[in-house]
């Protein structure tokens, strides 16, 4: 593994999951793998689980960790090529990425979609330039279109909790007061389908995901239809892809509640967090014994450690 940008960088998903579960049992088996190696964690957006879990994963492998919040600590970055930089952005991403790479052995970066220009977001303008100019292995800690560390975590959690070989998985849109990117939903669809799972996506009309990520999933537009006999229910809000970045619905009936969960096969509830209680999901669901949200969050460490260990093996 040379980079970890999306599902295509995982040569063998099942083997990567098994490696993560091995590390969960024995976190320090490779504690010298990262000795005298440095990871730089670059954040352009807020983070809790991604930041702390990736930092802990690196420490477990013996790495030094440097961290920077570009949104509040770094210079504003210019990302366009050939521009006259006489505005409010004093540093170009070419130099910034190269400098970060000169200090680090691995660079992990987190940057969200702007939700204004579909081409910029879906061409991964910032992530791709870091890959081009940094010169070091890159880990995607969530980008404009995908969140592979989260999705690997989700598959680890499903593996630990599934009772059937091929469980029925529901990814359901849920209401939210803010307009959110499609990254987590895209990535979850991409990884679950690549792993060979049966995936249904339930969303209001106009919220269908790009077929680049969701091809092969069953899509329904009535929430109850998706819940029928589901073994796992993954809730997430996302904005429209077709009408890019727009909020088309505020239908509160899409909230995950106890009544809809009764239609499932005693399904486990999943969410990447943070979550708006009683907006996205009812208290009675997220606080139930079938809720996996804390286990998911905990598994973020082992997903990150598995990825880091594979990258370190190639340094």
N, C-alpha and C positions, 0 to 999 in steps of 0.2 A: 504494500500500500504506500503510495507516494503522496497522496492528498486524501482528505476526507471531505468531499464537497457535496456529494449526493449518493444515492443508492448504487450508482454505477461504480463507485470506488470500493464497494464491498464485493470482493470476488466470490465469497461464499458466505451468504447471510447466516445460515445455520451454524457454521463454524465460528463466526464472529459472536453470535449469541452464546454459544457454548463456552467460548473463551471468557466472555463477560461473567457468566455464571461461575466459572472456575475462579476468577478473581474475586467474586463476591464471597466465596468460601475461604479463600486464602489471599487476602488483599496485598500481602507483602512478599509474595513469592518472587516478584521481579523488582524488588525495591532498589536494586543497583542498576537497573536497565537505563535509567535516566540520569545517573550520576554525572555531574559536571555538564549537564545539558540544561538549556534554558528555554522555557516556553513564554511567549508574550501573548497575553490575553487583551485583545483590543475590542472595546465596546463603544459602539456609536448609538446604543439604545440601552434602556434600563434592563437589569437582569438580577435575579436572585438565585434560582436553582442552577442555571447554566454557569453563572460565575463561580459559585461556591463548589459545585460538584466537579467542574473541570479543574479548579485549583486543587481540590482534595485528591483527585485522580492523579494529577501531576506529582503532588507531594508523595503519594503512595509509591510512585515509581522512582523517587529520589531526585526529581527535577527541581531546579530553581524556577520561581514563578515571578514574572513581572506583569503588571496590570496597568492599563490606562483607559480612562473614559474620555474618548475623543469629544463627546458631546459637551463636556464641561471643563476638560483639562487641556485638550489639544487645540491646535490652530484649526480654523475652519478650512476644509479641504476642497480644492477645485478638482473636479473629476472630468471636465471636458478637455478635449485635446485641441491645441492650436489657438487657445483663447488669449486675449490680452488681459492679464490679471490686474486690472486696475479697479476692482470692486472690493467686496468685503471678505474675500477668501485669500489669505496671504500665503498658503502653502498648497502645492500641487500634490496629488496622490502619487505621482511618479516618485518624487523624492521621499515622501512620507513612508510609503511602503518599502522602499529600498533601505531606508534608515532603520526601520523596525526590523527588517530582515537581517541587517548587519549586526544587530544586538542579540538575535535569538536563533535557536536551532529549529524551533517549530513556532508557527504563528497561528493563533486562533482568533477569528474575527466574527463579530456579530453586528449585522446591519439590517434594518427592516426595509420594507417597501415604502416608497413615498406615496403610492396609490394615486399618483397624478399622471404619470407617463408610463403606460403599459410596456412600451418597448424598452425603456430604461430599466424598469423593474425586472422584466422577464429575460432581459439580456444580462442581468446581474452585473450592472455597471461597476459597482464598487468592488464586489467580490472578485470578479474576473481581473480587474486591474491589480488587486493585491496579489493574485496568483501570478500575474505577468511580471510585476516589478519587484516583488518581495524576494524572490530567489530561494525561499525555504518552503518546506511542506506546510500546507494550509489546512486548518480545520474550520469547517463552517459551523459556527455556533448559533446559527439562524441567519438566513439571508432574505432577500426580497421574495423568493419563491419557495424555499424549502427549509426544513429544520431537521437534518438527518440525525443529530445526536438524540433529539427527542423521539424520533421514530424508531431508532434502534432500541432505545429504552422501552418504548411501548411494546415492541416485539418480545423483548426479554420478559416483560411483565405478563404478556399473554402466554408465553411459553410456561411460565411458572404457575399459571392459574387455569389453563385450559383443561377440560375434561375429555373433549372429543379431539380426534386427530385434526379435523378441519372444522373448527368452530365457525358459527355464523357471526360475523362482525358487522355492527352498524356504526357508521360515522354519521352523526346527525348534526345539522345546523341548529344553532340555538340563538335566541335574541341577545342583543348587547347594546348598551347605550352609545358605544363608540364604533367607528368604522375600522375594521381590523383587516390585516392582510390575509391572503390565502395560504401562507407558507406552511403552517402546521397541518392544515387539512390536505394540501397538495402532497406533503411529505408522507403523512400517514397513509394516504391512498396508495402512493407509489411503493412504499415499503411493504405494506400488507399484501398487495397484489403480487409484488416480486417474490414474496415468501410463499405464494400459492394459496392464500386464504380466500374464503368466500366473503366478499365485501359488498355491502349495500350502503349507498349514500342517500340520505334523506334530506331534502332541502326544498325551500320554496322555489317556484319557477323563477328563473333569472339568476339563481345562485349556483348553477352547475359549474363544476370545476373544469379547468382545461383538460382536454383529452390527453394531453402530453403526460399527465399525472394519473388520471382516473380511468383511462381506457381499460375496460374489462370489468369494471364495477357495475352493479345494478343501481340505477338511479330511480328513486321514487319521490313524489311530491306531496304525499300525505304522511305525516309523521307516524301515525299508527301502523301504516303498512310496513315501515322499516323495522318497527319494534317486534313484530310477530316472530316469536321463537328465536330471537337473537340471544347469543351467549355472552357477547360483550357489547356495551353501548358506550361509544366514545363521543362526547359532546364537544363542539367547538363552534364559535362564530367565525364567519368570514364575510367579506364584502363581495360584491358581484365581480366576476371575471369578465363576463360579456359586456356589461355596462360598467366599465372598469372603475373599481374603487367606490362604487355607489352603494348606498343603503336603500334597498328596495322594499324591505319589510320590517315592521316592528311587531309582528304577530306574536303575542305572548303565549299563545297555545303551543308554540314549539319548545317551550321550556321543558327540560327533563323533569318529570314528576313521578310520583309513586303509582299513579293510575296507568300511565303508559308503560312503566317498568313491569306491571303485572302481565302485560302481553308477551313478555320475553320468557326465555327458558332460564328463569332465575338469574338473569344476566348480571355480570360484573359491570360496575360503572367506572369509566375512565375519563380523565381530563388532564391536560398538561399543566394546569395552574399558571398564573393566578386565575381564579374563577369568581364571577359575580354570583354570590349566593342569592337564591330566590329570583334570579333573572335568567341565568343560564341553567341552573339546576336547583331543585327544591332541597331544603335542609334535610328532609327525611331520606333523600336518596344519597347525598354526599356523606351523610353521617351514618349510613347503614353499614352493616357488616359486609355488604357486597361492594363497597366503595374501595377502589384500588389507588386513589390519588396520592396517598402518602407513600405507598410502596413504589408507585411510578417515580415519584420525586427522589426517593432513596436510590432507585436503580440508575439514576442519572450518573452517579459516580462510576458505576461498573461499565456503563456504556462508554463513557469518556475514557476510562482507564484501558478498556479493550482497544479502542481506536489508537490512543497514544502509544500503547505498547507495540502495536503493529507498525506505526510510523517510526518509532525508535529503533526497531529491528533493522530498518533499512538505512539508518544514518551511518 
